[in-house]
Amino acid sequence: MSGFATARQKMVDGQVRTSDVTDIRILDAMLAVPREAFVPEKLRALAYLDRDLEFCEGGGSTRFLIKPAVSAKMLQAAAIKHTDKVLVAGTAPAYMAAVVATLAGEVVATESDSSQVANAKEVLAQLGLGNVTFTAAAPARGDAENAPYDVIVLDGATEIRPDQLYSQLREDGRLVGIFAMTNPSRATIVTRSHGDFGSRVLFDASAPVLPGLERLPTFVF
């Protein structure tokens, strides 16, 4: 077993399984998708640590991988079926989109940085994951043209209610993400039923805030 394969096994056994993730499809997906392939080469040795991994290449925007266990627990709560159409909002560097692609029938991933999209497409092609479509859009916008979605996954945190994404959910659809409107921030699932939206806290969690989903600054006089 290669060094990275060993690291993936240790990540799943030591971080994901111990966080009460029991869905075998998620465990298999995280064993199969090489997390190190989605970060710059100089950071690959850090790809499997129990931490958010932030990086910036070529003067572009900061991107990040959120903690493995947090990703896995959110996906387990989303209960993605193989027939589902899923939107991954803010996908760079596309690791989450790759994991979701092994679970869902169709994936739409939004990313505003064209160089990130090019890199992601290359990696996904090497992995044989051809069911992911990329859309050039900020995370908050989603992709209304391809809506509605059975599931929407925020690949990071939001400090505001993402109303545009809510509107793109199918009836009985689910949105999962880290909601940082309060302290502490919490992973939350939102469901759409009869045109209304209900939410349920899953667990306390933190992650970097996705671009465009930051809280507007307030002025104090």
N, C-alpha and C positions, 0 to 999 in steps of 0.2 A: 504494500500500500504506500502511495506517495506521501510526501510530507503534508500537502494540502488536503489530500483525501483523509489522512489521519486527523488533521485539524477539524475537518468537517464532521467526522464521527464524534470527536470530543465535544464539539459545539452542540451537536444534537443531543448527545448523552448527558453532558454536564450543564447545559444552559436551557435547552428547549424542553426535553423530557421532564426535567426537574421543576419546570414552571407549569406543570399540569397540562401540557400539550400532549394529547393522546391520539389525535387524528392521524392515522397511519399515512394518509395521502400527503399531509403536510410534512411529516417526518421524512418520508421518502423524497419529497421535492427538495427539502433543504439538504439532504444528503447528496442529491444529484446535481444541483445547481452550484457551480464553482464560484463562491462569493468573491474570491480573489480576482476573478476575471473582470470585475466591474470597478476596480479601483486602480489608480496609477501603480506602476510596477514597484516603485519605492515604498509603497504602503501595503503591499500584499501580505507581508508577514504579520500585519495588524488586523487583517480582515476578519479573523474569527474571534477576536476579543469581545468580552461582554461590555461593549461600550458603543456609543455613537461615533462613527468615523467620518470626520469632515475633511474635505480636501478642495483644492482649487488648482486648476491646470491652465497654463497659457494665458493668465490674466483674465480668465472667465469668471463666471459666478461661482460662489461656494456651493458645493454639492456634498451629500452625505449618505451614508448607510446608517439606518437606525438599528438599535440593538437586535440581535437575532431572536431572542426570546420575546421581545415586544412585537416584532413582526409576526412571529408564529402564533402568538396568543390572539392577535387581532384577526388573523386569517381564520383561525379556528372558530372564533365568534361569528365571523361572516358566513360560515357554512357554505362555501362556494361549491356548486355542483358542476359536473362536467358539461352540462348544457348551458351554463350561465354566460351572459355577456357582462364583462367586468370593465369598469373604467379605473385605471390607476392614475391618480392625480398627482402630478409632480414626480415623474418617474426617475429622473436622473439620480444615480447612474444605471437605472433599469434592472437592478437586482430584484426588487419587488415584482416588477412586471414579469420577469423570467419565472419566478416562483409561482405567481398567479397563473401564468400560461400553462403550467403543468397541471393545474387544477380545473381550469375553466375551458369552455368551448371557444370563446373569442375574447380578446383583450384589446382595449383601446388605451393607449398611454399618452399622456400629455407632457410635453417638454418644450420650453421656449428657446433653448440653446441648440442650434443646428449641429454644432460639432459634437455635442453630447449624443444627439440622436444618431449621428453617423457611427459613432463608436458603439452605441447600444445595438444598432442593427447588425453590425459586424459580429459582435459577440453572440447575439441570439441566433444568427445564421449558423455559426459554428456549433451551437448547441442543438440545432435542428428544431428550433421553436419558431414555426412559421405562422402562428395564430395571433401575432401581436401587430397592431397597426399604430403608428405614431402620428400624433397631431401636434402641430406647432401652436401651443397655447399655454398661458399661465395656469398654474394649478387651480386657482379660484374660478376660472372660466369653464373648465371641463371641456366637453365636446358635445354641444347640443345637437349638432347635425347627425351624430350617430346614436343619440339617445332614443329610447330610454335604456337604462342599464339595470340588470338584476342586482348588481353589487357595485359600489364605489369604494375604493380604498384610498385613503389619504396616506401618502408615503412620507409622513412627517406630522407636524403639529399645526393647528390653526388657533389663532387668538380671536377670531371672529366667527359668527355663524355663517357657514358657506352656503348661502341661499341659492346661488346659481347651480351648485351641485345638487342640492336637495331637489330642485325642480327637474333634474335629469334622471331621477330614480323612477323605476317602474313601480306600479302598484305592488305592494308586498316586498319591495326592494329594500336592501340594507346598505347603509354607509358606515364604515368604520374608520376611526382616526383618533388622534390624540387631541383632545380639546383643552386648550390652555387659557380658557377664559377666567379660570379661578386658580387659586393656589392651595393645594397642589394640582397640577394638571392631571387629567385622567383619560385613559383610553375609553372610548364611548362608542356604542352602536346606536344608530338612528334607523328607524324603520318607517316606511310609508304605508299608511292604511287609510283607505277611503279619502284620499287627498290630504290627510293630516299627517303630522310627523310626531313620533314619540321617541324618546331617547332613554338609554339605560347605561349606567356607568359599569364598565367592565373591571378595571383595575387602575391603580395609580401608576402613571408613567410619564416620562418626559422625552422630548425629542426636539431637534431644531425645528423652527417654524418655517413652513413652506413659503416661498416668495409670493407676495400678493395676499397672503392670509395673516399679515401682521396687524396688530391693533393700531389704529390711528393714534398719534401722539395727542395728548391733552395739554392744554395750556393752563398754568396755575398763575393767578394774579396775586 
